[in-house]
């Protein structure tokens, strides 16, 4: 082996480059590094065993090439390095921050203890057994409607609402106090109506007028 060949292998052990092409089916990409263009190479991921992760590199992303023995044909692609085209999306010392190409952002900021997901179009959580959420206060805001599709909704304590409607019957029990408006049942105001056929003694009045 010549000195020139040895020098070439040493230079190729670790190189930086830019992703030129991505094949999502084979999980391979081509990388341009200086005047060199690699063959299709696998990229490294966080986990690839019983637990698996997926996050493909994108064209134009700056990466590191790790070539065993200096042979680029058997190299691995290690994402990623910030660049002028793709700068760091955060300057926080401790935050976990992910910015997606559609503008969605997921972040946890330890300084404030805030976990946020913004810019997403839809979100779904499905659990076969149960979902639990616990906090001192929960605020849910919907501009159109909140749908609860379940056979039963139970409130363990006080429930307050500005208005409500019941369309398929139900029952009420216990003491009920009404004030500050009319209480109507089938067109009759319960607390302000007249009866005909009023008699003294044990007679009964007529129906409400």
KEVOMI-480416 format. One record per residue (C-alpha): y, x, z; residue in one letter. Coordinates in steps of 0.001 Angstrom, whole numbers, plus 500000, padded with zeros to 6 digits. Each point is the difference from the previous one (the first is absolute). Layout:
% KEVOMI-480416
YXZA;...
This chain:
% KEVOMI-480416
500000500000500000X;503365501380499006X;503074500175502188X;501652497419497744X;497069497590500392X;499960500478503768X;503749499389500143X;499586496789497974X;497360498675502387X;502114500832503030X;503031498244498496X;497915496898499325X;498623499622503536X;502994497908501035X;502499498631497494X;502564497225499915X;500292497614497098X;500953496532498811X;497587497167499204X;500005499398496241X;497276497344499634X;497921497827502330X;496593498402499328X;499482497334502664X;496431499240498894X;498671503529500507X;502460500912502778X;501192503042498076X;503381501293498905X;501454502722497808X;502612502347501426X;502612502133498277X;500761503272501780X;502438502279498216X;498613500485496502X;496526498852501041X;498490496536499626X;496816499369501956X;496931498029499077X;499224496761501861X;499862500886503705X;499128497950503117X;502683499403502597X;499461500240503747X;500114496885502172X;500123499366503755X;496488498575500334X;497060499656497615X;496959499225502167X;499099496907502028X;503733499328500117X;501875500447496729X;503638500098498984X;501668499572496615X;503414501202498952X;500183501383496471X;502602502617499062X;502593498940497441X;501266501647496837X;502860502355500838X;498838500547503580X;500136503600501204X;496639501205501340X;498098503120501079X;497004501384498094X;497247501570502115X;497671502011497757X;496810501398501527X;499576503546498715X;503174499622497961X;498372497903497264X;502316497094499144X;497171498108498293X;498454499373503436X;503243499478501924X;500915497116502314X;503344498197499997X;501749499661503363X;502848497440500046X;502898500418500564X;503339501829500165X;503466498437500023X;502128500771496972X;503472499302498618X;498521497092498031X;498160498630503049X;501848501019503184X;498934499159503556X;500545496269500759X;500875500634503654X;501624502651502177X;498554498810503318X;498291502613502161X;497124497727501082X;499899496935497739X;497041499027497847X;501633498747496802X;498470498874496705X;502207499039497037X;498305498291497048X;501218499963496375X;500794496253500100X;502438500496502883X;497663498961502822X;500209502129503161X;497669500226502994X;501279501974502978X;499370500652503655X;502893501665501831X;499042501323503472X;503662500432500984X;500484496226499932X;496368498892500317X;500478497868496876X;497292499331497417X;501370498490496786X;498729498941496591X;502757499037497552X;500266499252496305X;496481498564499643X;499412496842497938X;497030498708501978X;497863500975502984X;496541498850501082X;497897500611503110X;496485498522500055X;497687500268503007X;496558498416500338X;500262499474503775X;503539499980501378X;503575501247499669X;502094500671503095X;503739500656500236X;501700500533503366X;503652500657500823X;502819498825502277X;501587498205497048X;498797499175496494X;502363498874497231X;498689498583496725X;502491499068497278X;499118498242496738X;502582498773497489X;497773497184498674X;497028499107502207X;497429501218502524X;496523498565499375X;497382499811502774X;496731499068498267X;497620499416502902X;498128497087501640X;501948500428503240X;503190501639501304X;500306500424503772X;503120500917501976X;499192500989503594X;503514499338501323X;503375498562499002X;500621499242496297X;503526499336498746X;501073498872496524X;503211498595498493X;498065497401498005X;496375499119499368X;497908497402498189X;496441498731500446X;498371498398496963X;496430499217501074X;500227498724503568X;499241501648503316X;500251499512503768X;502473500795502767X;499220500012503721X;501869500852503179X;503615499334500954X;502426499970497065X;503779499942500357X;502255499019497114X;503803500315499968X;502940500607497699X;499180497611497148X;498041496956498877X;496245499675500360X;498624497775497232X;496477498634499547X;499159498064496835X;503666499209499454X;500667498890503601X;502275502104502192X;498001500205503226X;502899500489502417X;502486497589498350X;498662496715498563X;499925496243500781X;497187497535500736X;499933496296499267X;498446497293502223X;501171501486503276X;498863497899503001X;500218500360503723X;496909500348502149X;496682501110498569X;500704499154496336X;499849502585497243X;502746500798497553X;499631499802496289X;499505502988497748X;502828502506499672X;502749498852497672X;
